[in-house]
Amino acid sequence: MSLVGNQAAASVEYDYDVFISLSKTRADGDAAYSDPGKHKASVRCHPPQAVSVRGVDYPIPTPGGTDWKDDLWRTVCTSSIS
């Protein structure tokens, strides 16, 4: 997954609307799959923290373990400290 764009959210319930692309690489580093589309998700950084995809809110942290939604939330909502 790659973050290919973001903007202020259209909905006041979220902080950001983001666009992601999907790809998969083989063990040797060659591309196995690359989706040419951009997929929209909305991200809420403040409680209750969530990532929304196609109108479905996924709470963060994701129940049952870490997945791409947790990674997306961290990338968008946490700032790096130097």
N, C-alpha and C positions, 0 to 999 in steps of 0.2 A: 504494500500500500504506500502511496506517495501523496502528500498534500500538494495539490497543484493550484490552489487558490483559496482565498478567504475574504470575507467582507463582514461588515456589521450585519447582524441578523435582521431579517425583515419582520420577525415576530418579537414582541417585547418579552416573551417567555425565554428567549435564548440570547446568548451573547454573540455568537458567530454563526454564519452560514459558511460552510467549507465545501470544497470540491476535492474529491480524491480519485486517484486512478489505481487500478489493480494490475499487478504483474506477478509472475512467478519465475524464478530462475532455477536452472538445474544445478547439481552439485559442482559441475565444471564451470559455472558462471554464465553459461549461455542462456538466453531467454527461452523459457518453455512456453510462456503465455504472456501476452500483453493485451489488455483491454484498451481499445482506443478511446473509450468514452470517459466522461467525467461524471462522477456520482455525487449527488448533493447529500450532505448531512448537516444537522444543526447541533450546536454544542452549547450547553449551559454550564458555566464554570461555577456559579454560586449554588448553594443548596436549594432544592435537591439536585445534585449534579447529575447530568444526563447527556447522552448522545441520542439524537432522534434521526431515524432513517425511515423514509416513506411514512411518516406520521406515527411511528412506533417509538416511544421513549424507552431507552435502555438505561437503567440506573448505573451510576458509576460509584464505587467499583462494581464490575459485572459479577453477579452471583456465580459461583462455581469456578472462579479463576480469572486470570488475566487474558484478555483477548484483544483484537484490533480496536475495539471501541475504547477500552482503557488506554491503549497506546495513543489513539487519536486525541482523547481528552487531555492526557498529559502533555502532548505536543502543543496543543492549542492553549491550554489554560495555565500551564506552569511556566514561569519565566526562569531562564538560566541565571545562575548566580556565579559571578566570577571572583 
